[in-house]
Amino acid sequence: MAEAASALEELDAALWGTPGLRLLLARPEVVGELGAGCQRLDAAIHRLEYDLDRGAGDLGSREVGARNAALTDSKTWSGRLSRNRSAGE
């Protein structure tokens, strides 16, 4: 999950500024694809949170904390990407 959060952060950074704007203007289908991807990611994050809250797996408290932190980071970046995409529509 930490790798996913990092990748989302990198994607968000790449879409900011003039280069990101040029990409989105030149390829408007990317806006829809990004929105659909964020929706799928959010659904997956919610499932993982549900499983973690239910105690699925034999995880120690440190591992649960690390997974929760990674899930929170992923939700933050996914939400930011989704909001920024919506603002451009």
PyMOL Python script that loads the backbone (N, CA, C, O; Angstrom):
from pymol import cmd

cmd.read_pdbstr("""\
ATOM      1  N   MET A   1       0.821  -1.186   0.000  1.00  0.00           N
ATOM      2  CA  MET A   1       0.000   0.000   0.000  1.00  0.00           C
ATOM      3  C   MET A   1       0.858   1.241   0.000  1.00  0.00           C
ATOM      4  O   MET A   1       0.497   2.231  -0.635  1.00  0.00           O
ATOM      5  N   ALA A   2       1.966   1.224   0.679  1.00  0.00           N
ATOM      6  CA  ALA A   2       2.829   2.406   0.724  1.00  0.00           C
ATOM      7  C   ALA A   2       3.333   2.740  -0.681  1.00  0.00           C
ATOM      8  O   ALA A   2       3.460   3.912  -1.035  1.00  0.00           O
ATOM      9  N   GLU A   3       3.616   1.720  -1.472  1.00  0.00           N
ATOM     10  CA  GLU A   3       4.070   1.956  -2.849  1.00  0.00           C
ATOM     11  C   GLU A   3       2.961   2.586  -3.684  1.00  0.00           C
ATOM     12  O   GLU A   3       3.220   3.442  -4.529  1.00  0.00           O
ATOM     13  N   ALA A   4       1.718   2.155  -3.440  1.00  0.00           N
ATOM     14  CA  ALA A   4       0.574   2.728  -4.166  1.00  0.00           C
ATOM     15  C   ALA A   4       0.408   4.196  -3.808  1.00  0.00           C
ATOM     16  O   ALA A   4       0.176   5.024  -4.689  1.00  0.00           O
ATOM     17  N   ALA A   5       0.522   4.529  -2.530  1.00  0.00           N
ATOM     18  CA  ALA A   5       0.400   5.924  -2.107  1.00  0.00           C
ATOM     19  C   ALA A   5       1.489   6.775  -2.745  1.00  0.00           C
ATOM     20  O   ALA A   5       1.234   7.897  -3.180  1.00  0.00           O
ATOM     21  N   SER A   6       2.691   6.243  -2.800  1.00  0.00           N
ATOM     22  CA  SER A   6       3.803   6.967  -3.419  1.00  0.00           C
ATOM     23  C   SER A   6       3.562   7.190  -4.909  1.00  0.00           C
ATOM     24  O   SER A   6       3.840   8.269  -5.434  1.00  0.00           O
ATOM     25  N   ALA A   7       3.044   6.166  -5.588  1.00  0.00           N
ATOM     26  CA  ALA A   7       2.745   6.289  -7.020  1.00  0.00           C
ATOM     27  C   ALA A   7       1.646   7.319  -7.260  1.00  0.00           C
ATOM     28  O   ALA A   7       1.711   8.076  -8.229  1.00  0.00           O
ATOM     29  N   LEU A   8       0.633   7.355  -6.387  1.00  0.00           N
ATOM     30  CA  LEU A   8      -0.434   8.342  -6.522  1.00  0.00           C
ATOM     31  C   LEU A   8       0.095   9.753  -6.317  1.00  0.00           C
ATOM     32  O   LEU A   8      -0.313  10.684  -7.012  1.00  0.00           O
ATOM     33  N   GLU A   9       0.998   9.907  -5.369  1.00  0.00           N
ATOM     34  CA  GLU A   9       1.609  11.210  -5.123  1.00  0.00           C
ATOM     35  C   GLU A   9       2.395  11.669  -6.352  1.00  0.00           C
ATOM     36  O   GLU A   9       2.327  12.837  -6.738  1.00  0.00           O
ATOM     37  N   GLU A  10       3.134  10.754  -6.959  1.00  0.00           N
ATOM     38  CA  GLU A  10       3.899  11.087  -8.165  1.00  0.00           C
ATOM     39  C   GLU A  10       2.977  11.450  -9.327  1.00  0.00           C
ATOM     40  O   GLU A  10       3.259  12.387 -10.075  1.00  0.00           O
ATOM     41  N   LEU A  11       1.888  10.719  -9.477  1.00  0.00           N
ATOM     42  CA  LEU A  11       0.924  11.014 -10.534  1.00  0.00           C
ATOM     43  C   LEU A  11       0.304  12.387 -10.324  1.00  0.00           C
ATOM     44  O   LEU A  11       0.171  13.163 -11.270  1.00  0.00           O
ATOM     45  N   ASP A  12      -0.073  12.685  -9.096  1.00  0.00           N
ATOM     46  CA  ASP A  12      -0.649  13.996  -8.791  1.00  0.00           C
ATOM     47  C   ASP A  12       0.336  15.100  -9.151  1.00  0.00           C
ATOM     48  O   ASP A  12      -0.046  16.093  -9.769  1.00  0.00           O
ATOM     49  N   ALA A  13       1.592  14.937  -8.773  1.00  0.00           N
ATOM     50  CA  ALA A  13       2.611  15.955  -9.071  1.00  0.00           C
ATOM     51  C   ALA A  13       2.793  16.122 -10.578  1.00  0.00           C
ATOM     52  O   ALA A  13       2.989  17.238 -11.060  1.00  0.00           O
ATOM     53  N   ALA A  14       2.730  15.016 -11.322  1.00  0.00           N
ATOM     54  CA  ALA A  14       2.918  15.078 -12.778  1.00  0.00           C
ATOM     55  C   ALA A  14       1.774  15.807 -13.472  1.00  0.00           C
ATOM     56  O   ALA A  14       1.964  16.367 -14.551  1.00  0.00           O
ATOM     57  N   LEU A  15       0.593  15.807 -12.868  1.00  0.00           N
ATOM     58  CA  LEU A  15      -0.566  16.439 -13.499  1.00  0.00           C
ATOM     59  C   LEU A  15      -0.712  17.918 -13.143  1.00  0.00           C
ATOM     60  O   LEU A  15      -1.581  18.604 -13.683  1.00  0.00           O
ATOM     61  N   TRP A  16       0.118  18.400 -12.254  1.00  0.00           N
ATOM     62  CA  TRP A  16       0.075  19.814 -11.886  1.00  0.00           C
ATOM     63  C   TRP A  16       0.898  20.639 -12.861  1.00  0.00           C
ATOM     64  O   TRP A  16       1.811  20.115 -13.499  1.00  0.00           O
ATOM     65  N   GLY A  17       0.596  21.882 -12.978  1.00  0.00           N
ATOM     66  CA  GLY A  17       1.386  22.811 -13.770  1.00  0.00           C
ATOM     67  C   GLY A  17       1.110  22.687 -15.259  1.00  0.00           C
ATOM     68  O   GLY A  17       0.193  21.990 -15.695  1.00  0.00           O
ATOM     69  N   THR A  18       1.929  23.382 -16.013  1.00  0.00           N
ATOM     70  CA  THR A  18       1.764  23.455 -17.466  1.00  0.00           C
ATOM     71  C   THR A  18       1.852  22.092 -18.150  1.00  0.00           C
ATOM     72  O   THR A  18       1.020  21.805 -19.011  1.00  0.00           O
ATOM     73  N   PRO A  19       2.821  21.239 -17.809  1.00  0.00           N
ATOM     74  CA  PRO A  19       2.873  19.930 -18.487  1.00  0.00           C
ATOM     75  C   PRO A  19       1.615  19.093 -18.258  1.00  0.00           C
ATOM     76  O   PRO A  19       1.116  18.457 -19.186  1.00  0.00           O
ATOM     77  N   GLY A  20       1.104  19.091 -17.027  1.00  0.00           N
ATOM     78  CA  GLY A  20      -0.106  18.330 -16.736  1.00  0.00           C
ATOM     79  C   GLY A  20      -1.309  18.897 -17.465  1.00  0.00           C
ATOM     80  O   GLY A  20      -2.134  18.151 -17.992  1.00  0.00           O
ATOM     81  N   LEU A  21      -1.407  20.219 -17.493  1.00  0.00           N
ATOM     82  CA  LEU A  21      -2.506  20.860 -18.205  1.00  0.00           C
ATOM     83  C   LEU A  21      -2.447  20.546 -19.695  1.00  0.00           C
ATOM     84  O   LEU A  21      -3.471  20.254 -20.313  1.00  0.00           O
ATOM     85  N   ARG A  22      -1.269  20.605 -20.262  1.00  0.00           N
ATOM     86  CA  ARG A  22      -1.117  20.274 -21.696  1.00  0.00           C
ATOM     87  C   ARG A  22      -1.575  18.844 -21.984  1.00  0.00           C
ATOM     88  O   ARG A  22      -2.271  18.590 -22.968  1.00  0.00           O
ATOM     89  N   LEU A  23      -1.181  17.924 -21.123  1.00  0.00           N
ATOM     90  CA  LEU A  23      -1.581  16.532 -21.302  1.00  0.00           C
ATOM     91  C   LEU A  23      -3.098  16.395 -21.268  1.00  0.00           C
ATOM     92  O   LEU A  23      -3.692  15.758 -22.138  1.00  0.00           O
ATOM     93  N   LEU A  24      -3.720  16.995 -20.260  1.00  0.00           N
ATOM     94  CA  LEU A  24      -5.162  16.862 -20.101  1.00  0.00           C
ATOM     95  C   LEU A  24      -5.931  17.547 -21.227  1.00  0.00           C
ATOM     96  O   LEU A  24      -7.011  17.091 -21.604  1.00  0.00           O
ATOM     97  N   LEU A  25      -5.391  18.629 -21.763  1.00  0.00           N
ATOM     98  CA  LEU A  25      -6.043  19.293 -22.889  1.00  0.00           C
ATOM     99  C   LEU A  25      -5.856  18.504 -24.187  1.00  0.00           C
ATOM    100  O   LEU A  25      -6.765  18.425 -25.014  1.00  0.00           O
ATOM    101  N   ALA A  26      -4.685  17.931 -24.351  1.00  0.00           N
ATOM    102  CA  ALA A  26      -4.397  17.176 -25.575  1.00  0.00           C
ATOM    103  C   ALA A  26      -5.091  15.817 -25.576  1.00  0.00           C
ATOM    104  O   ALA A  26      -5.422  15.286 -26.637  1.00  0.00           O
ATOM    105  N   ARG A  27      -5.310  15.256 -24.394  1.00  0.00           N
ATOM    106  CA  ARG A  27      -5.912  13.923 -24.286  1.00  0.00           C
ATOM    107  C   ARG A  27      -7.049  13.963 -23.277  1.00  0.00           C
ATOM    108  O   ARG A  27      -6.902  13.463 -22.161  1.00  0.00           O
ATOM    109  N   PRO A  28      -8.177  14.550 -23.650  1.00  0.00           N
ATOM    110  CA  PRO A  28      -9.281  14.700 -22.688  1.00  0.00           C
ATOM    111  C   PRO A  28      -9.814  13.374 -22.150  1.00  0.00           C
ATOM    112  O   PRO A  28     -10.424  13.347 -21.081  1.00  0.00           O
ATOM    113  N   GLU A  29      -9.599  12.292 -22.861  1.00  0.00           N
ATOM    114  CA  GLU A  29     -10.061  10.989 -22.358  1.00  0.00           C
ATOM    115  C   GLU A  29      -9.345  10.593 -21.074  1.00  0.00           C
ATOM    116  O   GLU A  29      -9.853   9.782 -20.301  1.00  0.00           O
ATOM    117  N   VAL A  30      -8.167  11.164 -20.847  1.00  0.00           N
ATOM    118  CA  VAL A  30      -7.408  10.865 -19.634  1.00  0.00           C
ATOM    119  C   VAL A  30      -8.186  11.319 -18.395  1.00  0.00           C
ATOM    120  O   VAL A  30      -8.107  10.684 -17.344  1.00  0.00           O
ATOM    121  N   VAL A  31      -8.936  12.416 -18.521  1.00  0.00           N
ATOM    122  CA  VAL A  31      -9.716  12.913 -17.390  1.00  0.00           C
ATOM    123  C   VAL A  31     -10.726  11.849 -16.941  1.00  0.00           C
ATOM    124  O   VAL A  31     -10.834  11.556 -15.750  1.00  0.00           O
ATOM    125  N   GLY A  32     -11.456  11.280 -17.886  1.00  0.00           N
ATOM    126  CA  GLY A  32     -12.422  10.232 -17.555  1.00  0.00           C
ATOM    127  C   GLY A  32     -11.759   8.978 -17.026  1.00  0.00           C
ATOM    128  O   GLY A  32     -12.250   8.362 -16.080  1.00  0.00           O
ATOM    129  N   GLU A  33     -10.644   8.597 -17.634  1.00  0.00           N
ATOM    130  CA  GLU A  33      -9.923   7.410 -17.179  1.00  0.00           C
ATOM    131  C   GLU A  33      -9.395   7.605 -15.762  1.00  0.00           C
ATOM    132  O   GLU A  33      -9.430   6.684 -14.946  1.00  0.00           O
ATOM    133  N   LEU A  34      -8.912   8.797 -15.478  1.00  0.00           N
ATOM    134  CA  LEU A  34      -8.409   9.094 -14.142  1.00  0.00           C
ATOM    135  C   LEU A  34      -9.532   9.031 -13.119  1.00  0.00           C
ATOM    136  O   LEU A  34      -9.354   8.483 -12.031  1.00  0.00           O
ATOM    137  N   GLY A  35     -10.684   9.588 -13.463  1.00  0.00           N
ATOM    138  CA  GLY A  35     -11.827   9.532 -12.553  1.00  0.00           C
ATOM    139  C   GLY A  35     -12.286   8.110 -12.289  1.00  0.00           C
ATOM    140  O   GLY A  35     -12.570   7.748 -11.147  1.00  0.00           O
ATOM    141  N   ALA A  36     -12.358   7.308 -13.334  1.00  0.00           N
ATOM    142  CA  ALA A  36     -12.773   5.906 -13.175  1.00  0.00           C
ATOM    143  C   ALA A  36     -11.751   5.138 -12.341  1.00  0.00           C
ATOM    144  O   ALA A  36     -12.120   4.320 -11.498  1.00  0.00           O
ATOM    145  N   GLY A  37     -10.486   5.399 -12.574  1.00  0.00           N
ATOM    146  CA  GLY A  37      -9.436   4.735 -11.797  1.00  0.00           C
ATOM    147  C   GLY A  37      -9.499   5.107 -10.325  1.00  0.00           C
ATOM    148  O   GLY A  37      -9.301   4.257  -9.457  1.00  0.00           O
ATOM    149  N   CYS A  38      -9.774   6.380 -10.041  1.00  0.00           N
ATOM    150  CA  CYS A  38      -9.900   6.821  -8.647  1.00  0.00           C
ATOM    151  C   CYS A  38     -11.091   6.152  -7.974  1.00  0.00           C
ATOM    152  O   CYS A  38     -11.009   5.785  -6.802  1.00  0.00           O
ATOM    153  N   GLN A  39     -12.187   5.989  -8.690  1.00  0.00           N
ATOM    154  CA  GLN A  39     -13.353   5.313  -8.120  1.00  0.00           C
ATOM    155  C   GLN A  39     -13.040   3.855  -7.787  1.00  0.00           C
ATOM    156  O   GLN A  39     -13.419   3.362  -6.725  1.00  0.00           O
ATOM    157  N   ARG A  40     -12.349   3.168  -8.697  1.00  0.00           N
ATOM    158  CA  ARG A  40     -11.983   1.766  -8.430  1.00  0.00           C
ATOM    159  C   ARG A  40     -11.021   1.675  -7.246  1.00  0.00           C
ATOM    160  O   ARG A  40     -11.143   0.790  -6.399  1.00  0.00           O
ATOM    161  N   LEU A  41     -10.080   2.587  -7.202  1.00  0.00           N
ATOM    162  CA  LEU A  41      -9.114   2.598  -6.107  1.00  0.00           C
ATOM    163  C   LEU A  41      -9.811   2.864  -4.779  1.00  0.00           C
ATOM    164  O   LEU A  41      -9.524   2.198  -3.784  1.00  0.00           O
ATOM    165  N   ASP A  42     -10.712   3.818  -4.756  1.00  0.00           N
ATOM    166  CA  ASP A  42     -11.444   4.115  -3.523  1.00  0.00           C
ATOM    167  C   ASP A  42     -12.229   2.900  -3.044  1.00  0.00           C
ATOM    168  O   ASP A  42     -12.259   2.617  -1.847  1.00  0.00           O
ATOM    169  N   ALA A  43     -12.864   2.181  -3.962  1.00  0.00           N
ATOM    170  CA  ALA A  43     -13.616   0.974  -3.588  1.00  0.00           C
ATOM    171  C   ALA A  43     -12.677  -0.080  -2.998  1.00  0.00           C
ATOM    172  O   ALA A  43     -13.011  -0.725  -2.003  1.00  0.00           O
ATOM    173  N   ALA A  44     -11.513  -0.252  -3.606  1.00  0.00           N
ATOM    174  CA  ALA A  44     -10.537  -1.227  -3.099  1.00  0.00           C
ATOM    175  C   ALA A  44     -10.028  -0.815  -1.719  1.00  0.00           C
ATOM    176  O   ALA A  44      -9.860  -1.661  -0.841  1.00  0.00           O
ATOM    177  N   ILE A  45      -9.784   0.467  -1.527  1.00  0.00           N
ATOM    178  CA  ILE A  45      -9.316   0.959  -0.227  1.00  0.00           C
ATOM    179  C   ILE A  45     -10.375   0.697   0.840  1.00  0.00           C
ATOM    180  O   ILE A  45     -10.047   0.262   1.944  1.00  0.00           O
ATOM    181  N   HIS A  46     -11.627   0.954   0.523  1.00  0.00           N
ATOM    182  CA  HIS A  46     -12.698   0.712   1.493  1.00  0.00           C
ATOM    183  C   HIS A  46     -12.793  -0.768   1.859  1.00  0.00           C
ATOM    184  O   HIS A  46     -13.020  -1.110   3.020  1.00  0.00           O
ATOM    185  N   ARG A  47     -12.620  -1.646   0.868  1.00  0.00           N
ATOM    186  CA  ARG A  47     -12.637  -3.092   1.168  1.00  0.00           C
ATOM    187  C   ARG A  47     -11.479  -3.471   2.085  1.00  0.00           C
ATOM    188  O   ARG A  47     -11.658  -4.234   3.034  1.00  0.00           O
ATOM    189  N   LEU A  48     -10.294  -2.940   1.802  1.00  0.00           N
ATOM    190  CA  LEU A  48      -9.135  -3.235   2.635  1.00  0.00           C
ATOM    191  C   LEU A  48      -9.319  -2.704   4.056  1.00  0.00           C
ATOM    192  O   LEU A  48      -8.959  -3.373   5.024  1.00  0.00           O
ATOM    193  N   GLU A  49      -9.878  -1.505   4.175  1.00  0.00           N
ATOM    194  CA  GLU A  49     -10.140  -0.955   5.507  1.00  0.00           C
ATOM    195  C   GLU A  49     -11.138  -1.819   6.272  1.00  0.00           C
ATOM    196  O   GLU A  49     -10.965  -2.079   7.462  1.00  0.00           O
ATOM    197  N   TYR A  50     -12.173  -2.255   5.581  1.00  0.00           N
ATOM    198  CA  TYR A  50     -13.180  -3.115   6.206  1.00  0.00           C
ATOM    199  C   TYR A  50     -12.529  -4.400   6.716  1.00  0.00           C
ATOM    200  O   TYR A  50     -12.757  -4.811   7.854  1.00  0.00           O
ATOM    201  N   ASP A  51     -11.728  -5.023   5.874  1.00  0.00           N
ATOM    202  CA  ASP A  51     -11.046  -6.257   6.275  1.00  0.00           C
ATOM    203  C   ASP A  51     -10.115  -6.011   7.460  1.00  0.00           C
ATOM    204  O   ASP A  51     -10.047  -6.821   8.385  1.00  0.00           O
ATOM    205  N   LEU A  52      -9.403  -4.894   7.425  1.00  0.00           N
ATOM    206  CA  LEU A  52      -8.480  -4.571   8.511  1.00  0.00           C
ATOM    207  C   LEU A  52      -9.253  -4.319   9.812  1.00  0.00           C
ATOM    208  O   LEU A  52      -8.838  -4.764  10.881  1.00  0.00           O
ATOM    209  N   ASP A  53     -10.360  -3.614   9.715  1.00  0.00           N
ATOM    210  CA  ASP A  53     -11.187  -3.348  10.901  1.00  0.00           C
ATOM    211  C   ASP A  53     -11.783  -4.629  11.478  1.00  0.00           C
ATOM    212  O   ASP A  53     -11.949  -4.747  12.692  1.00  0.00           O
ATOM    213  N   ARG A  54     -12.102  -5.584  10.612  1.00  0.00           N
ATOM    214  CA  ARG A  54     -12.658  -6.870  11.053  1.00  0.00           C
ATOM    215  C   ARG A  54     -11.595  -7.764  11.658  1.00  0.00           C
ATOM    216  O   ARG A  54     -11.915  -8.772  12.287  1.00  0.00           O
ATOM    217  N   GLY A  55     -10.345  -7.408  11.476  1.00  0.00           N
ATOM    218  CA  GLY A  55      -9.268  -8.216  12.021  1.00  0.00           C
ATOM    219  C   GLY A  55      -8.830  -9.337  11.112  1.00  0.00           C
ATOM    220  O   GLY A  55      -8.254 -10.328  11.561  1.00  0.00           O
ATOM    221  N   ALA A  56      -9.109  -9.174   9.804  1.00  0.00           N
ATOM    222  CA  ALA A  56      -8.707 -10.208   8.842  1.00  0.00           C
ATOM    223  C   ALA A  56      -7.188 -10.338   8.856  1.00  0.00           C
ATOM    224  O   ALA A  56      -6.465  -9.345   8.777  1.00  0.00           O
ATOM    225  N   GLY A  57      -6.730 -11.551   8.955  1.00  0.00           N
ATOM    226  CA  GLY A  57      -5.293 -11.806   8.978  1.00  0.00           C
ATOM    227  C   GLY A  57      -4.755 -11.755  10.397  1.00  0.00           C
ATOM    228  O   GLY A  57      -5.409 -11.245  11.308  1.00  0.00           O
ATOM    229  N   ASP A  58      -3.589 -12.277  10.567  1.00  0.00           N
ATOM    230  CA  ASP A  58      -2.940 -12.290  11.875  1.00  0.00           C
ATOM    231  C   ASP A  58      -1.854 -11.219  11.884  1.00  0.00           C
ATOM    232  O   ASP A  58      -0.667 -11.509  11.733  1.00  0.00           O
ATOM    233  N   LEU A  59      -2.290  -9.982  12.066  1.00  0.00           N
ATOM    234  CA  LEU A  59      -1.350  -8.874  12.041  1.00  0.00           C
ATOM    235  C   LEU A  59      -1.112  -8.346  13.444  1.00  0.00           C
ATOM    236  O   LEU A  59      -2.029  -8.272  14.261  1.00  0.00           O
ATOM    237  N   GLY A  60       0.115  -7.987  13.704  1.00  0.00           N
ATOM    238  CA  GLY A  60       0.424  -7.334  14.970  1.00  0.00           C
ATOM    239  C   GLY A  60       0.022  -5.864  14.909  1.00  0.00           C
ATOM    240  O   GLY A  60      -0.279  -5.340  13.837  1.00  0.00           O
ATOM    241  N   SER A  61       0.020  -5.208  16.055  1.00  0.00           N
ATOM    242  CA  SER A  61      -0.432  -3.817  16.111  1.00  0.00           C
ATOM    243  C   SER A  61       0.452  -2.903  15.267  1.00  0.00           C
ATOM    244  O   SER A  61      -0.041  -1.928  14.700  1.00  0.00           O
ATOM    245  N   ARG A  62       1.723  -3.194  15.175  1.00  0.00           N
ATOM    246  CA  ARG A  62       2.621  -2.372  14.360  1.00  0.00           C
ATOM    247  C   ARG A  62       2.270  -2.495  12.879  1.00  0.00           C
ATOM    248  O   ARG A  62       2.253  -1.502  12.152  1.00  0.00           O
ATOM    249  N   GLU A  63       1.991  -3.716  12.444  1.00  0.00           N
ATOM    250  CA  GLU A  63       1.613  -3.961  11.046  1.00  0.00           C
ATOM    251  C   GLU A  63       0.268  -3.320  10.732  1.00  0.00           C
ATOM    252  O   GLU A  63       0.100  -2.744   9.658  1.00  0.00           O
ATOM    253  N   VAL A  64      -0.689  -3.408  11.645  1.00  0.00           N
ATOM    254  CA  VAL A  64      -1.993  -2.773  11.450  1.00  0.00           C
ATOM    255  C   VAL A  64      -1.813  -1.263  11.325  1.00  0.00           C
ATOM    256  O   VAL A  64      -2.417  -0.632  10.458  1.00  0.00           O
ATOM    257  N   GLY A  65      -0.990  -0.691  12.182  1.00  0.00           N
ATOM    258  CA  GLY A  65      -0.725   0.750  12.129  1.00  0.00           C
ATOM    259  C   GLY A  65      -0.093   1.163  10.817  1.00  0.00           C
ATOM    260  O   GLY A  65      -0.464   2.185  10.241  1.00  0.00           O
ATOM    261  N   ALA A  66       0.861   0.373  10.337  1.00  0.00           N
ATOM    262  CA  ALA A  66       1.522   0.686   9.068  1.00  0.00           C
ATOM    263  C   ALA A  66       0.544   0.586   7.900  1.00  0.00           C
ATOM    264  O   ALA A  66       0.566   1.418   6.993  1.00  0.00           O
ATOM    265  N   ARG A  67      -0.304  -0.420   7.926  1.00  0.00           N
ATOM    266  CA  ARG A  67      -1.294  -0.558   6.848  1.00  0.00           C
ATOM    267  C   ARG A  67      -2.326   0.559   6.899  1.00  0.00           C
ATOM    268  O   ARG A  67      -2.727   1.087   5.862  1.00  0.00           O
ATOM    269  N   ASN A  68      -2.753   0.917   8.098  1.00  0.00           N
ATOM    270  CA  ASN A  68      -3.697   2.024   8.222  1.00  0.00           C
ATOM    271  C   ASN A  68      -3.094   3.318   7.690  1.00  0.00           C
ATOM    272  O   ASN A  68      -3.767   4.077   6.992  1.00  0.00           O
ATOM    273  N   ALA A  69      -1.842   3.570   8.013  1.00  0.00           N
ATOM    274  CA  ALA A  69      -1.174   4.780   7.532  1.00  0.00           C
ATOM    275  C   ALA A  69      -1.088   4.785   6.006  1.00  0.00           C
ATOM    276  O   ALA A  69      -1.326   5.814   5.375  1.00  0.00           O
ATOM    277  N   ALA A  70      -0.753   3.650   5.417  1.00  0.00           N
ATOM    278  CA  ALA A  70      -0.658   3.558   3.958  1.00  0.00           C
ATOM    279  C   ALA A  70      -2.026   3.723   3.306  1.00  0.00           C
ATOM    280  O   ALA A  70      -2.141   4.359   2.258  1.00  0.00           O
ATOM    281  N   LEU A  71      -3.056   3.158   3.916  1.00  0.00           N
ATOM    282  CA  LEU A  71      -4.416   3.317   3.389  1.00  0.00           C
ATOM    283  C   LEU A  71      -4.848   4.783   3.462  1.00  0.00           C
ATOM    284  O   LEU A  71      -5.460   5.302   2.528  1.00  0.00           O
ATOM    285  N   THR A  72      -4.532   5.435   4.561  1.00  0.00           N
ATOM    286  CA  THR A  72      -4.875   6.854   4.710  1.00  0.00           C
ATOM    287  C   THR A  72      -4.164   7.693   3.661  1.00  0.00           C
ATOM    288  O   THR A  72      -4.775   8.570   3.051  1.00  0.00           O
ATOM    289  N   ASP A  73      -2.882   7.434   3.447  1.00  0.00           N
ATOM    290  CA  ASP A  73      -2.138   8.163   2.418  1.00  0.00           C
ATOM    291  C   ASP A  73      -2.734   7.917   1.033  1.00  0.00           C
ATOM    292  O   ASP A  73      -2.876   8.849   0.241  1.00  0.00           O
ATOM    293  N   SER A  74      -3.077   6.684   0.747  1.00  0.00           N
ATOM    294  CA  SER A  74      -3.663   6.360  -0.560  1.00  0.00           C
ATOM    295  C   SER A  74      -4.997   7.072  -0.747  1.00  0.00           C
ATOM    296  O   SER A  74      -5.282   7.591  -1.826  1.00  0.00           O
ATOM    297  N   LYS A  75      -5.821   7.096   0.314  1.00  0.00           N
ATOM    298  CA  LYS A  75      -7.108   7.802   0.232  1.00  0.00           C
ATOM    299  C   LYS A  75      -6.891   9.293  -0.003  1.00  0.00           C
ATOM    300  O   LYS A  75      -7.613   9.917  -0.781  1.00  0.00           O
ATOM    301  N   THR A  76      -5.906   9.852   0.666  1.00  0.00           N
ATOM    302  CA  THR A  76      -5.617  11.280   0.512  1.00  0.00           C
ATOM    303  C   THR A  76      -5.258  11.604  -0.927  1.00  0.00           C
ATOM    304  O   THR A  76      -5.808  12.541  -1.506  1.00  0.00           O
ATOM    305  N   TRP A  77      -4.341  10.842  -1.513  1.00  0.00           N
ATOM    306  CA  TRP A  77      -3.894  11.131  -2.874  1.00  0.00           C
ATOM    307  C   TRP A  77      -4.969  10.814  -3.902  1.00  0.00           C
ATOM    308  O   TRP A  77      -5.114  11.535  -4.889  1.00  0.00           O
ATOM    309  N   SER A  78      -5.715   9.754  -3.682  1.00  0.00           N
ATOM    310  CA  SER A  78      -6.805   9.436  -4.602  1.00  0.00           C
ATOM    311  C   SER A  78      -7.863  10.538  -4.571  1.00  0.00           C
ATOM    312  O   SER A  78      -8.359  10.965  -5.613  1.00  0.00           O
ATOM    313  N   GLY A  79      -8.199  10.988  -3.376  1.00  0.00           N
ATOM    314  CA  GLY A  79      -9.166  12.067  -3.248  1.00  0.00           C
ATOM    315  C   GLY A  79      -8.689  13.348  -3.900  1.00  0.00           C
ATOM    316  O   GLY A  79      -9.464  14.054  -4.545  1.00  0.00           O
ATOM    317  N   ARG A  80      -7.423  13.640  -3.729  1.00  0.00           N
ATOM    318  CA  ARG A  80      -6.868  14.848  -4.348  1.00  0.00           C
ATOM    319  C   ARG A  80      -6.910  14.753  -5.869  1.00  0.00           C
ATOM    320  O   ARG A  80      -7.293  15.709  -6.544  1.00  0.00           O
ATOM    321  N   LEU A  81      -6.523  13.619  -6.398  1.00  0.00           N
ATOM    322  CA  LEU A  81      -6.586  13.428  -7.852  1.00  0.00           C
ATOM    323  C   LEU A  81      -8.017  13.533  -8.352  1.00  0.00           C
ATOM    324  O   LEU A  81      -8.276  14.150  -9.386  1.00  0.00           O
ATOM    325  N   SER A  82      -8.938  12.937  -7.627  1.00  0.00           N
ATOM    326  CA  SER A  82     -10.335  12.957  -8.029  1.00  0.00           C
ATOM    327  C   SER A  82     -10.894  14.377  -7.994  1.00  0.00           C
ATOM    328  O   SER A  82     -11.601  14.783  -8.916  1.00  0.00           O
ATOM    329  N   ARG A  83     -10.588  15.132  -6.945  1.00  0.00           N
ATOM    330  CA  ARG A  83     -11.060  16.517  -6.835  1.00  0.00           C
ATOM    331  C   ARG A  83     -10.460  17.386  -7.931  1.00  0.00           C
ATOM    332  O   ARG A  83     -11.160  18.199  -8.535  1.00  0.00           O
ATOM    333  N   ASN A  84      -9.188  17.220  -8.187  1.00  0.00           N
ATOM    334  CA  ASN A  84      -8.532  18.032  -9.216  1.00  0.00           C
ATOM    335  C   ASN A  84      -9.089  17.708 -10.594  1.00  0.00           C
ATOM    336  O   ASN A  84      -9.244  18.596 -11.432  1.00  0.00           O
ATOM    337  N   ARG A  85      -9.389  16.437 -10.824  1.00  0.00           N
ATOM    338  CA  ARG A  85      -9.977  16.045 -12.108  1.00  0.00           C
ATOM    339  C   ARG A  85     -11.342  16.663 -12.245  1.00  0.00           C
ATOM    340  O   ARG A  85     -11.686  17.169 -13.314  1.00  0.00           O
ATOM    341  N   SER A  86     -12.137  16.633 -11.177  1.00  0.00           N
ATOM    342  CA  SER A  86     -13.493  17.187 -11.222  1.00  0.00           C
ATOM    343  C   SER A  86     -13.467  18.686 -11.453  1.00  0.00           C
ATOM    344  O   SER A  86     -14.331  19.227 -12.144  1.00  0.00           O
ATOM    345  N   ALA A  87     -12.481  19.360 -10.880  1.00  0.00           N
ATOM    346  CA  ALA A  87     -12.389  20.810 -11.033  1.00  0.00           C
ATOM    347  C   ALA A  87     -12.112  21.185 -12.489  1.00  0.00           C
ATOM    348  O   ALA A  87     -12.466  22.277 -12.935  1.00  0.00           O
ATOM    349  N   GLY A  88     -11.478  20.275 -13.221  1.00  0.00           N
ATOM    350  CA  GLY A  88     -11.138  20.553 -14.615  1.00  0.00           C
ATOM    351  C   GLY A  88     -12.258  20.261 -15.596  1.00  0.00           C
ATOM    352  O   GLY A  88     -12.144  20.592 -16.776  1.00  0.00           O
ATOM    353  N   GLU A  89     -13.352  19.637 -15.125  1.00  0.00           N
ATOM    354  CA  GLU A  89     -14.441  19.278 -16.014  1.00  0.00           C
ATOM    355  C   GLU A  89     -15.360  20.454 -16.260  1.00  0.00           C
ATOM    356  O   GLU A  89     -16.341  20.328 -16.993  1.00  0.00           O
TER     357      GLU A  89
END
""", "prot")
cmd.dss("prot")
cmd.show_as("cartoon", "prot")
cmd.util.cbc("prot")
cmd.orient("prot")
